[in-house]
Amino acid sequence: MMINKKKTWSIYILMVLLLLLGLGGIGGGIIMLMDPSGKVLGLPAGLLDDLFISDFFWPGIFLIVMMGFTPYILFYGIWKGYPWARPGMLAQGALLVGWIIFQIHLMGGSHGNPDSLSDLWVRAGRFGLAALKPRIPFLIFPATIPFHARTFI
């Protein structure tokens, strides 16, 4: 079932952010697969010493699948108006914020630099979550929406 409704400006902004996230996820993942040591990205040699992985192969796969292809699937779902796409965007935003927080923790913090690319993506993820915040109860429990109001959510 598709929901036909006019898209708001915030949805268009989220759609652009999904396209950019997909592009960055696929690009970063391919670079990690081409050079699993991380030297091309300028990552320190001992960065993964405390983790259960020895190189950047699996983070590259994660980037390609979860931060590359998934945003494009969500973009398509939002564009066509599928009802699963908005909860998917909420989950993608939460996943993005969690991934960036993990990276900041792994790298030892952003060192108070509010202009770092990681902080920019955290802000974008927070914007996505904030845009959907009033609708979260209805996204999680769609049966609570009265039938006549379902086209407006």
CORQUIVEN-V769008 format. One line per field, one symbol per residue. ss: DSSP state (a for helix, b for strand, c for the rest). phi: phi as a letter, one per 40 degrees, with the letter a starting at -180 (. if undefined). A space follows every 10 residues. Layout:
ss: ???
phi: ???
This chain:
ss: cbccccccaa aaaaaaaaaa aaaaaaaaaa aaaacccccc cccccccccc ccccccaaaa aaaaaaaaaa aaaaaaaaaa cbcaaaaaaa aaaaaaaaaa aaaaaaaccc ccccccaaaa aaaaaaaaaa aaaaaaaaaa caaaccaaaa aac
phi: .bbcaccccc cccccccccc cccccccccc ccccbccgcc cgcccccccc bcbbaccccc cdccccbbcd ccccdccccc gccccccccc cccccccccc cccccccggc fgcccccccc cccccccccc ccdcbddccc bccccddcbc ccc
